[in-house]
C-alpha cells in the first residue's frame, strides 16, 4: 500500500518560474537552464520508478512512501522512496542516468560511459544512502522503532551495466523493482501489518518538505533582475497582460481573464524575499490602483497579516 505519493518538487516549480522571468542574456540564465534540466530529469526518473512500483504485489504486508523529507536534530534528509517489510525498511536511491554504468569496488566507484567511450566518475550513491540510513535509524529510534534499515540503488531506466565486483549495496533498474521486492524473503517478521501501517503513518506525518524559496537567494540572483508582469496563459511566448475593464487583457491573442494574476502571486513567493505587500504587488504586476490590488490579493489563496497600511501577505503553506 502506498502511504505517500510523490509530488512535483518545489525547487522544480521555483526554477520554472525563475527561467521565465529571467532575461535570456542574464549571466546565470544558462546555469539556471542546466539546473532545471537536472531537476526535471531527476523527477522524471523518480516518476518512472513510481510507475513500476504500482505493480508490486507481495505475499507479505508492506508499505511504500515516495519522496519523504524528514528532519532529526536539525538535520534535513530526503529519501527518494521507502519500502517497509515485516523485518526491514529499505531506502531506494533513484538515479536517472542514461549512459552505460560501470561499478567498481575496493574502493567503490560509479562511472558512466559516454557513447564516445569517455568514462566519468560520479558521486557514489552508496555513500548517499549510508548517510540517510544513519539518520533514518536515529529518527526511528526517537519514535521507539528499532528495525534494520537497508539501502537499494535504483537506476531509473534499463541501463547497460558492467559490475566488476558486487558492491556493498544491491543495484537494480526500476524495471526490476517489482520482482526484487516480491522475492524478498521475510525470515524474522518483526513487524505485523498493523505495525507497518503505524510506522508508515508516523513517517508520512513526519514529512516536512524542504522549502527552497526564494530561489533567487539560493542561486544568488539579484531580485531586481526578475521580470515582473502577469503573463498570458495562452500565448507560447511570454506575453505581458494589461488590466482594463475589470479583466486581464492580452493584446496578442485577445484573451480576457479575471484571475490571471494568481500565477504571478505564486511566482512572487517562489522568487522574492520578505512578505508581499500591496505596493510590491502593484510593482510586480503593473496594477496602478492600490484598491484594485487590495481586492485581487483578498481573493487570492494567501493569508493577510495585519491591517491597514501595515498589512502584508504570506502563503498558506
Long-range contacts (C-beta under 8 A, 24 or more apart in sequence): 1-62, 1-63, 1-64, 1-197, 1-200, 2-53, 2-63, 2-64, 2-65, 2-66, 3-63, 3-64, 3-65, 3-197, 3-200, 3-201, 3-203, 3-204, 4-64, 4-65, 4-66, 4-67, 4-68, 4-200, 4-203, 4-204, 4-207, 5-50, 5-66, 5-67, 6-46, 6-47, 6-50, 6-66, 6-67, 7-67, 8-43, 9-39, 9-43, 9-67, 10-209, 10-210, 10-211, 10-212, 10-213, 10-270, 11-39, 11-212, 11-215, 12-36, 12-39, 12-40, 12-43, 13-270, 14-212, 14-213, 14-214, 14-215, 14-270, 14-271, 15-39, 15-215, 17-215, 17-266, 17-267, 17-270, 17-271, 18-215, 18-216, 18-219, 18-221, 18-226, 18-270, 18-271, 20-231, 20-238, 21-226, 21-227, 21-228, 21-267, 21-271, 22-221, 22-225, 22-226, 22-227, 23-225, 23-227, 26-221, 26-225, 28-219, 28-220, 28-221, 31-219, 32-219, 35-219, 41-96, 42-94, 42-96, 44-96, 44-156, 45-94, 45-95, 45-96, 45-156, 45-157, 45-174, 46-80, 46-81, 46-94, 46-96, 46-156, 48-96, 48-156, 48-157, 48-174, 49-80, 49-81, 49-92, 49-94, 49-154, 49-156, 49-174, 49-177, 50-81, 51-174, 52-174, 52-175, 52-177, 52-178, 53-81, 53-177, 53-178, 55-178, 56-177, 56-178, 56-181, 56-182, 57-178, 57-182, 58-181, 58-182, 58-184, 59-182, 60-85, 60-86, 60-184, 60-186, 60-189, 61-86, 61-191, 61-192, 61-193, 61-196, 62-181, 62-196, 63-196, 63-197, 63-199, 63-200, 65-200, 65-203, 65-204, 68-203, 68-204, 68-207, 69-207, 69-208, 69-209, 69-210, 70-135, 70-136, 70-139, 70-203, 70-206, 70-207, 70-208, 71-206, 71-208, 72-135, 72-138, 72-139, 72-142, 73-138, 75-135, 76-208, 76-210, 77-131, 77-132, 77-135, 77-136, 78-132, 78-210, 79-132, 79-136, 80-154, 81-154, 82-203, 83-152, 83-181, 84-191, 84-196, 84-199, 84-200, 85-181, 85-184, 85-186, 85-191, 85-196, 86-186, 86-188, 86-189, 86-190, 86-191, 86-192, 86-196, 87-147, 87-148, 87-186, 87-187, 87-188, 87-189, 87-190, 87-191, 88-147, 88-148, 88-149, 88-150, 89-136, 89-140, 89-147, 89-148, 89-149, 89-150, 89-199, 90-149, 90-150, 90-151, 90-152, 90-181, 91-129, 91-132, 91-133, 91-136, 91-149, 91-150, 91-151, 91-152, 92-152, 92-153, 92-154, 92-177, 93-125, 93-128, 93-129, 93-132, 93-151, 93-152, 93-153, 93-154, 94-154, 94-155, 94-156, 94-174, 95-125, 95-153, 95-154, 95-155, 95-156, 96-155, 96-156, 96-157, 97-122, 97-155, 97-156, 97-159, 98-157, 98-159, 99-159, 100-159, 100-160, 100-161, 100-162, 101-155, 101-159, 101-160, 101-161, 101-162, 102-161, 102-162, 102-164, 103-161, 103-162, 103-163, 103-164, 103-165, 103-167, 103-171, 104-164, 104-165, 105-164, 105-165, 105-166, 105-167, 105-168, 106-165, 108-167, 108-168, 125-153, 126-151, 126-153, 126-167, 126-168, 126-169, 129-153, 129-169, 139-206, 140-199, 143-199, 143-202, 145-199, 145-202, 147-190, 147-191, 147-199, 152-180, 213-269, 213-270, 213-271, 214-269, 214-270, 214-271, 214-272, 214-273, 215-270, 215-271, 216-271, 216-272, 216-273, 217-273, 223-271, 223-272, 223-273, 226-271, 226-272, 228-264, 228-283, 228-284, 228-285, 228-286, 229-264, 229-284, 229-285, 229-286, 230-260, 230-261, 230-263, 230-264, 230-285, 230-286, 231-260, 231-263, 231-264, 232-260, 233-257, 233-260, 233-263, 240-286, 242-286, 243-285, 243-286, 243-287, 243-292, 259-299, 261-285, 261-287, 261-296, 261-300, 262-300, 262-301, 265-297, 265-300, 265-302, 269-302, 269-315, 275-305, 275-312, 275-313, 275-314, 276-302, 276-312, 276-313, 276-314, 277-311, 277-312, 277-313, 278-311, 281-313
